[in-house]
Amino acid sequence: MNWGKIVGIILAIIFILLYISTIQNSYYEGIQQINSFSNVSNDLKFSIVSFNKSSLIVNVKNPLNISIIICNISGKYLYLSKSKVILPYSNENLTLIITNFSEFVNNINAKNETIIIKIKILDTIISEETTL
């Protein structure tokens, strides 16, 4: 075997190892981004402002440096009438419509009211389910 082939094989092996290292770094960065997005819903602060028999007003605090969109909040007897953009470092009130107040209260007392929240951050939609 001549020296040219040996050097070529060594360079090819080095190139392959560098390529695998780059793929591995991209994989770990992707995992970190997924973990970061999954923690976003924990960073948002929801608090009840007021309610009556037909609606529930919830304040949402966005502590992030990017805008988020609350696409939907829905439950068996509750829904968000329209999506809402929440600017960075700001608070917004959301009006949730209650379709059947007595059943809604019964489900909350029985810890049986499941709420699904859909949030859009950049081009990613995060859906989270919680039980009241």
SVG drawing of the C-alpha trace seen along z (x, -y; Angstrom):
<svg xmlns="http://www.w3.org/2000/svg" viewBox="-76 -44 80 46">
<polyline fill="none" stroke="black" stroke-width="0.4" points="0.0,0.0 1.4,-3.4 1.5,-6.5 -1.2,-8.3 -3.8,-5.7 -2.8,-5.5 -3.1,-9.3 -6.5,-9.3 -7.9,-6.5 -6.7,-8.4 -8.2,-11.7 -11.5,-9.8 -11.6,-8.3 -11.0,-11.8 -13.7,-13.3 -16.2,-10.6 -15.4,-11.0 -15.9,-14.8 -19.2,-14.3 -20.4,-11.9 -19.4,-14.4 -21.3,-17.1 -24.4,-14.9 -24.1,-14.0 -23.9,-17.7 -27.0,-18.5 -28.8,-15.7 -28.0,-17.0 -28.9,-20.6 -32.3,-19.3 -32.9,-17.5 -32.1,-20.7 -34.5,-22.7 -37.3,-20.1 -36.6,-20.3 -36.7,-24.1 -40.0,-24.1 -41.5,-21.6 -40.6,-23.9 -42.3,-26.9 -45.7,-26.0 -44.3,-25.9 -43.0,-29.4 -46.3,-30.9 -48.4,-32.1 -52.2,-31.7 -54.4,-33.3 -58.2,-33.7 -59.3,-37.4 -63.0,-36.9 -65.9,-34.6 -69.6,-34.5 -72.1,-31.9 -71.1,-32.5 -67.4,-33.3 -64.1,-32.9 -61.5,-35.6 -57.9,-34.4 -54.7,-36.5 -51.7,-35.0 -48.2,-36.3 -45.6,-35.8 -42.1,-36.0 -40.4,-35.0 -38.6,-37.4 -40.7,-36.2 -44.4,-36.6 -46.6,-33.6 -50.0,-32.8 -52.6,-31.1 -54.3,-29.2 -57.0,-27.4 -58.1,-26.5 -60.9,-24.0 -62.6,-21.6 -65.9,-19.8 -67.8,-22.9 -65.2,-25.6 -63.5,-27.1 -61.5,-30.1 -63.5,-32.1 -60.5,-33.4 -56.8,-33.0 -54.7,-35.7 -51.2,-37.0 -49.2,-37.7 -46.3,-40.0 -42.9,-39.4 -42.8,-40.3 -46.5,-41.2 -49.9,-40.2 -53.1,-39.6 -56.6,-38.7 -58.3,-35.8 -62.1,-35.3 -63.1,-31.7 -66.7,-30.9 -68.5,-28.6 -71.2,-26.6 -72.8,-24.9 -71.9,-26.5 -73.5,-24.0 -71.8,-21.0 -68.5,-22.9 -68.6,-23.5 -69.6,-19.9 -66.7,-18.7 -64.2,-20.9 -65.5,-19.7 -65.1,-16.1 -61.6,-17.0 -62.9,-15.8 -62.7,-18.9 -59.9,-18.3 -58.5,-21.4 -56.4,-21.3 -54.2,-24.3 -52.6,-24.9 -49.8,-27.4 -47.8,-28.5 -44.2,-29.7 -42.5,-30.7 -43.6,-27.8 -44.1,-25.2 -47.4,-24.3 -47.3,-22.9 -50.4,-21.2 -50.7,-20.5 -53.5,-18.8 -54.4,-19.5 -57.2,-18.5 -58.9,-21.0"/>
</svg>
